[in-house]
Each structure stands twice: as structure tokens, then as C-alpha cells.
Amino acid sequence: MQFYYGEKMPLRILDEGEFWKLQEAEHTQVIRALVPNLEPAFVQALGAWEQALSQTQAMFVRYIEAVVRIGHRVSPALQAEIMQWVCFALEQSRQFVLLLNQLGTESQPLKSNPTAITVLNHIRRESEYFIGIAEGLLYTRR
């Protein structure tokens, strides 16, 4: 994401957040499908993460709709609320990456599946991409 979008910036970060949270939620399904013998605790954790990530994605959609509805004239209060939401989504992605790391080190069925390892590493990089975007925006706004 480029940082020269001016007044469209709130929509850009909201669009990125909506897209990447959808991706992360779908990634929980990919892991469960790719490793059918995954330990029950990880299956449960991924299911809970799918729900949480989907809820975050839905909130990004609500913010997008709000910004579009008001004609892109984002008040300082709404801007602050959006930035707070981006902070939440950033931390959520960091925690999701921790789960991915735990899967990679603790799940025997996953570790014995070379394709799953490759996919897990790809999923981690994608979440880290969103983390980088969110950090870049938040740290340039301070």
C-alpha cells in the first residue's frame, strides 16, 4: 500500500484491513483442510480464530460503509476511532502469527506434512505483510 492517497487514506487502510482479515479467516480453513489429522486443540483454536477474524473483517466493512456514507469527510473523532481499530487489528494479526508459530513448532501432523509447512510459512508472511502496512500507517501518523 502506498502512503500518498491523501484524503482517501482512511479508505485505503480500511480496504487493506478488510481484505487481510478475510484472508486470515480463510487461512484458518486452509490449515484445517490441509492437515485433517491436526490435534483437536489446534482445530478448536483455529475455529475460534476464524470467528474472531471474521468479526474484525466485518467491522472493517462497517467503517468503510460509514466513510463512504459521509462522503469521505472523516472527522478527527472518526479518524481516531479508525486508527484505534487498526491498532486492534494489528495486535490481532500479531497474536495470529504467534498461533501460526506454535502450530509450526508443536503440531506433529503439520510438521510431518511438507506441503502444510510451506503453506503455513506463506500464511505467516501474508499476516506479517498486513502487520507491516498497519505499523507503517500508525507510526507515520504519530
Secondary structure as UniProt FT lines:
FT   HELIX           6..8
FT   HELIX           9..34
FT   TURN            36..37
FT   HELIX           40..69
FT   TURN            70..72
FT   HELIX           76..106
FT   HELIX           108..111
FT   HELIX           114..140
//
